[in-house]
Amino acid sequence: MAGPWGREGTGMEKDFVAPARIVERIELALLGRREVVELAVCAFAAGGHLLIEDVPGVGKTTLARALARATGGAFKRIQFTSDLLPADITGVSVWRPDEKTFVFEPGPIFGNLVLADEINRAPPKTQSALLEATSEGQVSVDGRGRALPRPFMLVATQNSMEHHGTYPLPESQLDRFLMSISMGYPAPADERRVVSRPTLADPVEVVEPVLDPAAAADLFLAVDRVRFDDAVLDYLMDLVRLTRETDLLDLGVGPRGGMALHRAARAMALLRDRDYVVVDDVKRLAVPVLAHRVVPAGSPGDGSGDRRAAARTIRTILGRLEIPL
C-alpha cells in the first residue's frame, strides 16, 4: 500500500506492513464488519487492549482469533468461569523431584494475543490477576516479575445482556482497556453470506499472517512517529476536560484516558495512511476510547454504569467543541 511510510528518509523498512493490510486479511473472516475490524487493528497498532461487549453469537471470538492469526502471534484463550483462580491465568511453580527444584509453568496469559472469554464471569480476585499484565506487560508469581511476550494484547469479551452469575468490571480494570466496542448485528446481506458458509468451515482458516513479532515492533515505532499538531492536541484536551466538568457525568476521564486517546488517534492516522493526526481521528475514537472510562450521573453504584448514556454524553460534548482550523 503506497503512502508516506514508503518514502525515503522516514526510517521505516521497505517491507513495513501497513495496518490497512491487516484489516483486509481479517475482513476475510468477518464479512461486512470493516468498522469493527478497523477499531480492533487500531487498538493492536496502538499497543492497547480491547474489550468487546455484545450479545452472544455476533463474532467476538472470531474477531479475536482472526486478529491473532493476521498478526502472526501466539494465540491463547482463557475461558473465565466462577471457579477460575489467578494461578490458572498466570501459571504456577511446580516441584520437579528429579531436578530437586521448583520450575515455573507459564499460564495462558503468556501469549501474544490472549482472549479472555466472558471475563465478567470470574470474581474480582481473578479479574485482578490481569491488572499487572495489562498495565505493565508482566505478571508476578512467587514474588518475581515475569515479562510477557512482545507484543502482548488482551482481548476480553462479555455478554452485555447477562447479569446472573456475573461480576461487573470495576473502573480500575476498565481503564486498562484502550477501547471498548460493540459489534452489533451484521447487515442483512452480510449475514446471508455468513449463514451460507459451509457449516464445518472455520472462517479464520482463510486469514493468513501478514506480521510477525519483529514486524509488529516496526508497526509500533511507526505509530510513535505520527505527528500530532498542537491545535489537535488542544482539541483532545478540551474534550477530556469537559468530561470532568459536565453535570452529566459523575466520573470524568482520567489522565490515562487522555493518553489512550492520543495514542489511538495516531494509530488511526497510520491506518488511514497518514503520518499526521486530524480532528476526525479524535472524534471517531472518542466514544470507543472514553465511554467506558466515565460514569453517567445517577448510574447504579455497582461500577457498571450505563454505556449508552456515557456514549451519548461523549457525543454531546463533541458537538459543543469548536473545531480548530
SVG drawing of the C-alpha trace seen along z (x, -y; Angstrom):
<svg xmlns="http://www.w3.org/2000/svg" viewBox="-31 -28 49 66">
<polyline fill="none" stroke="black" stroke-width="0.4" points="0.0,0.0 1.5,-3.3 1.8,-6.0 4.1,-8.3 5.8,-5.4 7.3,-4.2 9.2,-7.4 12.9,-7.6 14.1,-9.2 11.2,-8.0 13.5,-5.4 11.0,-2.6 11.9,0.6 10.7,1.1 8.7,4.2 6.9,2.3 3.3,3.7 0.7,1.0 -2.2,1.7 -4.7,1.5 -3.3,4.8 -4.1,6.4 -7.7,5.1 -8.0,6.6 -7.0,10.0 -9.3,10.1 -12.2,9.0 -12.0,12.3 -13.2,13.9 -15.6,11.2 -17.7,10.2 -19.0,6.7 -17.5,5.6 -14.9,3.2 -15.6,0.5 -15.2,3.0 -12.2,4.6 -10.5,1.2 -11.0,0.4 -9.5,3.7 -6.5,3.3 -6.2,-0.3 -6.1,1.0 -3.4,3.5 -1.3,0.9 -1.5,-1.4 -0.3,1.4 -3.5,1.4 -6.1,3.9 -9.7,4.4 -13.0,5.1 -15.8,6.4 -19.2,6.2 -22.2,7.6 -24.8,10.3 -23.7,13.9 -23.0,15.1 -22.0,11.9 -18.4,12.8 -16.5,11.6 -14.3,14.7 -13.9,14.9 -12.6,11.3 -10.0,12.2 -8.8,15.3 -8.6,13.6 -6.6,10.7 -4.2,13.2 -3.8,15.1 -3.3,12.0 -0.7,10.5 1.2,13.8 1.4,14.1 0.8,17.0 -2.9,17.1 -4.1,18.2 -7.6,18.5 -8.8,18.3 -12.5,19.3 -13.5,17.3 -15.7,19.1 -16.7,18.6 -14.2,21.1 -11.2,19.8 -8.2,18.9 -5.5,16.3 -2.9,19.1 -4.9,20.6 -4.1,17.4 -0.6,16.5 0.9,20.0 2.5,21.8 5.8,23.1 5.8,26.9 8.2,29.1 10.4,31.3 11.8,34.2 14.4,35.2 15.8,31.7 15.1,31.0 13.8,27.6 10.7,25.6 10.1,24.9 7.7,22.2 4.9,23.5 3.6,20.4 -0.2,19.9 -2.2,19.0 -1.5,15.3 1.8,15.9 0.8,15.3 0.9,12.6 -2.8,12.3 -4.8,13.6 -8.6,14.0 -10.3,13.5 -13.6,15.0 -16.6,13.9 -14.3,12.0 -17.1,10.9 -18.0,14.4 -14.9,14.6 -14.9,13.0 -12.9,9.8 -9.9,11.6 -9.4,13.5 -10.1,10.4 -7.4,8.6 -4.8,11.0 -5.0,9.2 -4.2,5.7 -0.5,6.1 -0.4,7.8 -2.5,5.1 -0.7,2.1 3.0,3.4 3.2,6.3 4.3,8.7 2.9,10.9 4.2,11.5 4.4,15.1 6.2,16.2 7.4,12.6 9.1,12.4 8.0,10.4 7.9,12.3 7.7,10.4 5.0,11.4 5.8,11.9 6.0,8.9 3.7,7.9 1.1,8.6 -2.6,7.8 -5.6,8.8 -8.9,9.1 -11.7,9.6 -15.3,10.4 -18.5,10.2 -22.2,10.7 -24.0,7.4 -27.4,8.9 -26.4,11.4 -26.4,10.4 -26.9,13.5 -23.6,15.0 -21.5,12.1 -19.2,9.6 -19.1,6.1 -15.6,4.9 -14.5,2.1 -13.3,-1.2 -9.7,-0.4 -10.0,2.7 -12.0,0.9 -9.4,-1.9 -6.7,0.7 -8.6,1.3 -7.7,-1.1 -11.1,-0.6 -14.5,0.9 -16.6,1.7 -19.8,3.4 -20.0,5.4 -23.8,5.3 -25.6,7.5 -24.4,7.7 -26.2,6.1 -28.8,8.5 -26.7,9.1 -23.6,9.8 -25.5,12.1 -26.8,14.0 -23.2,14.6 -22.2,15.8 -25.2,18.1 -24.4,19.6 -20.9,20.6 -20.2,24.4 -21.3,25.5 -18.0,27.1 -15.8,24.4 -13.6,22.3 -13.8,18.7 -10.4,17.9 -8.6,20.5 -8.7,18.2 -6.8,15.5 -3.0,15.6 -0.4,13.8 0.9,10.5 3.1,9.8 5.5,11.4 6.6,10.1 9.6,8.2 7.3,6.6 4.9,5.6 7.7,3.7 8.2,1.7 4.4,1.0 4.6,-0.4 7.5,-2.6 5.6,-3.9 2.7,-4.9 5.2,-6.8 6.3,-8.8 2.9,-10.1 2.7,-13.8 0.2,-15.4 -0.4,-19.1 -0.8,-21.3 -4.2,-22.5 -5.5,-18.9 -4.0,-18.2 -5.7,-21.2 -9.0,-19.8 -8.3,-16.4 -7.5,-18.1 -10.7,-20.2 -12.7,-17.0 -11.1,-15.4 -11.5,-18.5 -15.2,-18.8 -15.9,-15.2 -14.8,-16.3 -16.8,-19.5 -20.2,-18.3 -23.0,-17.6 -24.0,-14.6 -21.1,-12.5 -20.2,-11.5 -16.8,-10.5 -14.9,-12.0 -11.9,-10.8 -8.6,-10.4 -5.1,-11.1 -4.7,-7.5 -7.8,-8.1 -6.3,-11.2 -3.1,-9.3 -5.1,-6.4 -7.0,-8.7 -3.7,-10.4 -2.1,-7.0 -5.2,-5.6 -5.6,-8.7 -2.0,-8.3 -2.7,-4.6 -5.9,-5.5 -4.0,-8.1 -1.4,-5.4 -4.3,-3.1 -5.6,-5.8 -2.1,-6.0 -1.3,-9.4 1.7,-10.5 -0.3,-13.2 -3.4,-13.2 -6.6,-15.2 -9.5,-16.1 -11.7,-13.4 -9.3,-10.8 -10.0,-12.1 -13.8,-12.4 -14.1,-8.9 -12.3,-7.3 -13.7,-9.4 -16.6,-7.0 -14.8,-3.6 -11.8,-5.0 -13.5,-7.2 -17.1,-6.0 -16.1,-3.0 -13.9,-5.3 -16.7,-7.6 -19.7,-7.1 -23.0,-8.8 -24.8,-10.8 -27.2,-8.7 -25.9,-5.4 -26.1,-2.3 -23.4,-2.0 -22.2,1.4 -19.5,0.0 -21.2,1.0 -22.6,-2.4 -24.6,-3.0 -22.5,-2.7 -25.2,-4.1 -25.7,-7.1 -21.9,-7.5 -21.6,-7.4 -24.4,-9.9 -22.7,-12.3 -19.3,-12.0 -21.1,-12.8 -22.9,-15.7 -19.5,-17.1 -18.1,-16.6 -20.9,-18.6 -20.0,-21.5 -16.3,-21.6 -15.0,-24.1 -13.2,-22.5 -9.7,-24.0 -8.9,-25.5"/>
</svg>
